[in-house]
Amino acid sequence: MLVVSRRSNESILIRPDEGIDGETTLAELFAAGPIEIRFLGGNGRRVKMGINAPRQLSIWRQDSPDKNE
């Protein structure tokens, strides 16, 4: 499980891993199971999430363009 904290205007990107063939279907990507996002808690302006996803998917943090928000 990947655990990340996010604030307002920050996001998570979930996409096929770089080594995955572009012709792979959604059924093939999710054959090992669904994506699970579990909210683990929060404090103030942050929320902590745990993410379980099939190995064929890659998960990236994307920070807000303006870090001062």
CNS distance restraints for C-alpha pairs under 8 A (distance, minus, plus):
assign (resid   1 and name CA) (resid  50 and name CA) 5.93 0.50 0.50
assign (resid   1 and name CA) (resid  51 and name CA) 5.43 0.50 0.50
assign (resid   1 and name CA) (resid  52 and name CA) 4.99 0.50 0.50
assign (resid   2 and name CA) (resid  50 and name CA) 5.46 0.50 0.50
assign (resid   2 and name CA) (resid  51 and name CA) 5.18 0.50 0.50
assign (resid   2 and name CA) (resid  52 and name CA) 6.70 0.50 0.50
assign (resid   3 and name CA) (resid  48 and name CA) 6.95 0.50 0.50
assign (resid   3 and name CA) (resid  49 and name CA) 5.58 0.50 0.50
assign (resid   3 and name CA) (resid  50 and name CA) 4.28 0.50 0.50
assign (resid   3 and name CA) (resid  51 and name CA) 6.39 0.50 0.50
assign (resid   4 and name CA) (resid  48 and name CA) 5.69 0.50 0.50
assign (resid   4 and name CA) (resid  49 and name CA) 5.49 0.50 0.50
assign (resid   4 and name CA) (resid  50 and name CA) 6.49 0.50 0.50
assign (resid   5 and name CA) (resid  46 and name CA) 6.19 0.50 0.50
assign (resid   5 and name CA) (resid  47 and name CA) 5.45 0.50 0.50
assign (resid   5 and name CA) (resid  48 and name CA) 4.25 0.50 0.50
assign (resid   5 and name CA) (resid  49 and name CA) 6.22 0.50 0.50
assign (resid   6 and name CA) (resid  10 and name CA) 5.78 0.50 0.50
assign (resid   6 and name CA) (resid  11 and name CA) 6.83 0.50 0.50
assign (resid   6 and name CA) (resid  46 and name CA) 5.52 0.50 0.50
assign (resid   6 and name CA) (resid  47 and name CA) 5.54 0.50 0.50
assign (resid   6 and name CA) (resid  48 and name CA) 6.58 0.50 0.50
assign (resid   6 and name CA) (resid  49 and name CA) 7.98 0.50 0.50
assign (resid   7 and name CA) (resid  45 and name CA) 5.90 0.50 0.50
assign (resid   7 and name CA) (resid  46 and name CA) 4.77 0.50 0.50
assign (resid   7 and name CA) (resid  47 and name CA) 6.64 0.50 0.50
assign (resid   8 and name CA) (resid  45 and name CA) 7.21 0.50 0.50
assign (resid   8 and name CA) (resid  46 and name CA) 7.65 0.50 0.50
assign (resid   8 and name CA) (resid  69 and name CA) 7.92 0.50 0.50
assign (resid   9 and name CA) (resid  63 and name CA) 7.49 0.50 0.50
assign (resid   9 and name CA) (resid  64 and name CA) 5.33 0.50 0.50
assign (resid  10 and name CA) (resid  61 and name CA) 7.77 0.50 0.50
assign (resid  10 and name CA) (resid  62 and name CA) 5.95 0.50 0.50
assign (resid  10 and name CA) (resid  63 and name CA) 4.73 0.50 0.50
assign (resid  10 and name CA) (resid  64 and name CA) 4.82 0.50 0.50
assign (resid  11 and name CA) (resid  61 and name CA) 6.21 0.50 0.50
assign (resid  11 and name CA) (resid  62 and name CA) 5.19 0.50 0.50
assign (resid  11 and name CA) (resid  63 and name CA) 6.51 0.50 0.50
assign (resid  11 and name CA) (resid  64 and name CA) 7.68 0.50 0.50
assign (resid  12 and name CA) (resid  59 and name CA) 6.86 0.50 0.50
assign (resid  12 and name CA) (resid  60 and name CA) 5.70 0.50 0.50
assign (resid  12 and name CA) (resid  61 and name CA) 4.74 0.50 0.50
assign (resid  12 and name CA) (resid  62 and name CA) 5.75 0.50 0.50
assign (resid  13 and name CA) (resid  59 and name CA) 5.66 0.50 0.50
assign (resid  13 and name CA) (resid  60 and name CA) 5.07 0.50 0.50
assign (resid  13 and name CA) (resid  61 and name CA) 6.34 0.50 0.50
assign (resid  13 and name CA) (resid  62 and name CA) 6.90 0.50 0.50
assign (resid  14 and name CA) (resid  57 and name CA) 6.56 0.50 0.50
assign (resid  14 and name CA) (resid  58 and name CA) 5.72 0.50 0.50
assign (resid  14 and name CA) (resid  59 and name CA) 4.66 0.50 0.50
assign (resid  14 and name CA) (resid  60 and name CA) 6.57 0.50 0.50
assign (resid  15 and name CA) (resid  57 and name CA) 5.51 0.50 0.50
assign (resid  15 and name CA) (resid  58 and name CA) 5.44 0.50 0.50
assign (resid  15 and name CA) (resid  59 and name CA) 6.71 0.50 0.50
assign (resid  16 and name CA) (resid  20 and name CA) 6.30 0.50 0.50
assign (resid  16 and name CA) (resid  29 and name CA) 7.89 0.50 0.50
assign (resid  16 and name CA) (resid  56 and name CA) 5.98 0.50 0.50
assign (resid  16 and name CA) (resid  57 and name CA) 4.42 0.50 0.50
assign (resid  16 and name CA) (resid  58 and name CA) 5.78 0.50 0.50
assign (resid  17 and name CA) (resid  55 and name CA) 7.97 0.50 0.50
assign (resid  17 and name CA) (resid  56 and name CA) 5.48 0.50 0.50
assign (resid  17 and name CA) (resid  57 and name CA) 4.90 0.50 0.50
assign (resid  17 and name CA) (resid  58 and name CA) 4.81 0.50 0.50
assign (resid  18 and name CA) (resid  58 and name CA) 7.95 0.50 0.50
assign (resid  20 and name CA) (resid  24 and name CA) 7.13 0.50 0.50
assign (resid  20 and name CA) (resid  56 and name CA) 6.76 0.50 0.50
assign (resid  24 and name CA) (resid  28 and name CA) 6.31 0.50 0.50
assign (resid  24 and name CA) (resid  29 and name CA) 6.93 0.50 0.50
assign (resid  25 and name CA) (resid  29 and name CA) 6.36 0.50 0.50
assign (resid  26 and name CA) (resid  30 and name CA) 6.13 0.50 0.50
assign (resid  27 and name CA) (resid  31 and name CA) 5.86 0.50 0.50
assign (resid  29 and name CA) (resid  54 and name CA) 7.27 0.50 0.50
assign (resid  29 and name CA) (resid  56 and name CA) 6.21 0.50 0.50
assign (resid  29 and name CA) (resid  57 and name CA) 7.50 0.50 0.50
assign (resid  30 and name CA) (resid  34 and name CA) 5.80 0.50 0.50
assign (resid  30 and name CA) (resid  54 and name CA) 6.64 0.50 0.50
assign (resid  32 and name CA) (resid  54 and name CA) 5.89 0.50 0.50
assign (resid  33 and name CA) (resid  53 and name CA) 7.49 0.50 0.50
assign (resid  33 and name CA) (resid  54 and name CA) 6.35 0.50 0.50
assign (resid  34 and name CA) (resid  53 and name CA) 6.46 0.50 0.50
assign (resid  34 and name CA) (resid  54 and name CA) 7.05 0.50 0.50
assign (resid  35 and name CA) (resid  51 and name CA) 7.17 0.50 0.50
assign (resid  35 and name CA) (resid  52 and name CA) 5.71 0.50 0.50
assign (resid  35 and name CA) (resid  53 and name CA) 4.45 0.50 0.50
assign (resid  35 and name CA) (resid  54 and name CA) 6.94 0.50 0.50
assign (resid  36 and name CA) (resid  51 and name CA) 5.68 0.50 0.50
assign (resid  36 and name CA) (resid  52 and name CA) 5.06 0.50 0.50
assign (resid  36 and name CA) (resid  53 and name CA) 6.42 0.50 0.50
assign (resid  37 and name CA) (resid  49 and name CA) 6.61 0.50 0.50
assign (resid  37 and name CA) (resid  50 and name CA) 5.78 0.50 0.50
assign (resid  37 and name CA) (resid  51 and name CA) 4.66 0.50 0.50
assign (resid  37 and name CA) (resid  52 and name CA) 6.61 0.50 0.50
assign (resid  38 and name CA) (resid  49 and name CA) 5.53 0.50 0.50
assign (resid  38 and name CA) (resid  50 and name CA) 5.05 0.50 0.50
assign (resid  38 and name CA) (resid  51 and name CA) 6.37 0.50 0.50
assign (resid  39 and name CA) (resid  47 and name CA) 7.36 0.50 0.50
assign (resid  39 and name CA) (resid  48 and name CA) 6.11 0.50 0.50
assign (resid  39 and name CA) (resid  49 and name CA) 4.50 0.50 0.50
assign (resid  39 and name CA) (resid  50 and name CA) 6.41 0.50 0.50
assign (resid  40 and name CA) (resid  47 and name CA) 7.66 0.50 0.50
assign (resid  40 and name CA) (resid  48 and name CA) 5.36 0.50 0.50
assign (resid  40 and name CA) (resid  49 and name CA) 5.35 0.50 0.50
assign (resid  40 and name CA) (resid  50 and name CA) 6.68 0.50 0.50
assign (resid  41 and name CA) (resid  47 and name CA) 5.98 0.50 0.50
assign (resid  41 and name CA) (resid  48 and name CA) 5.38 0.50 0.50
assign (resid  41 and name CA) (resid  49 and name CA) 7.38 0.50 0.50
assign (resid  42 and name CA) (resid  46 and name CA) 5.51 0.50 0.50
assign (resid  42 and name CA) (resid  47 and name CA) 4.23 0.50 0.50
assign (resid  42 and name CA) (resid  48 and name CA) 5.65 0.50 0.50
assign (resid  43 and name CA) (resid  47 and name CA) 6.73 0.50 0.50
assign (resid  53 and name CA) (resid  57 and name CA) 6.56 0.50 0.50
assign (resid  63 and name CA) (resid  67 and name CA) 7.66 0.50 0.50
assign (resid  64 and name CA) (resid  69 and name CA) 7.99 0.50 0.50
